[in-house]
């Protein structure tokens, strides 16, 4: 289990839980890179970013653009189905709110133009 860095809740508006998730992602990226025996410098070159930025990714820095995380994952063949993260069909709260907003009864409206 990766060590969680002490971050305030105010870091980019992220909760501690979200910061832990980014930390875990960074640790997972580090582990994946090491399993592939790729140096940090080589990963940075492949991703067209600086070594400093790549190291921030491995540290789980939430200030790094999410696209860079995705690029690094893609380079290692760990592509995410990113659209699944906010899939409306998996949004339990959104679905419940939508269901609650449905009317209990539907009134039939009389349309004089359709009267034969």
N, C-alpha and C positions, 0 to 999 in steps of 0.2 A: 504494500500500500504506500503510495507516495506521500511524502511529507507535505502538509498543507502550510503554505506561507501565510503569515499573519497579514491580512489585508483588511482595510476598513471597508465598511459597507458602501462607502461613497466612491470607491474606485469605479469610475465610468458608470455609476449607477447600478452596479452588480451586487447581488446579495453574496453572503459568504458561501452559500451553496453553489452559486454560479461560478465564483472564483475557484472553488474546489474542483468543479467540473473542468474548467480550463486547465488547472494544474494537472489533473489526471490526464487530460488530452496531451499536454506537453510531455508528461512522463511516458505515455504510451508511444508517442512519436519517437522519443529518445530510444526506447526499447526496440522499436521496429527498425530504426536506423542501425543500431548496434547488431541486431540479428542479421542484417543484410551486409554488415561489415563495410559500411559507407562512412567516410569521414564527414564531419560537420561542414568543412570547407567545400567538399564535393556536393553535398546537398544544397548548400547555399548557391553554388554556381548553377546547379540544375534548375533551381527555383528562380534564378535571376534576382537574388536578394543578397544583401550583405551578410557576412558571417555573424555580425552583431545582431541583426534582426533574426536570423535563424536561431541563434542561441536564446533569444527572447521567446521564440516559439517553443523551444524545448523546455523552457522554464515555466511555460504556461502564462505568459504575460497577456492579459486581456486587452492591452492597448494595441496589439498587433492586429492588423486587418484580417478579418475572417477569411477573405479570399486567399491570403497567404497560407493560412492553415490548410485550406482545401487544396492549394497547389502542392504543398509538401506531401499531403496524404496521397494525392493522385500520382505523384512521382514514384511513391513506394508501392503503388498498386492497391492502396487502401481507400479507393474512392467511396465516398458516402453518397447515398441517395438523399441528397440534401433537401429535396422537396418533401421528404417524409417527416422532417422535423416539425413543420407547421401544417401538416395535412389536415384539412378541414374535416375529413371523415374520422380522424382520430382525436379530434378536439372535444373531449367529454363535456367540458364546461360550456363551450359554444353550442354544442348540440342540445344540451339541456336548456339553455337560454332560448334557443330557437324554438324548441318544442313548447316551452312555457308561453312564448309569444303568440302561438297559434290560437285562433279563436275557438271557443268551445262549440259554438254553433255557427253555421254559415247560413245567412239569409238569402233566400232566392229573390233575385231582383227581376221584376217583370219588365220585359223589353217589348214595347208596343210595335216596333218594327218587325218582330218575328211573329206577331199575332196574325193568323190566317183567317 
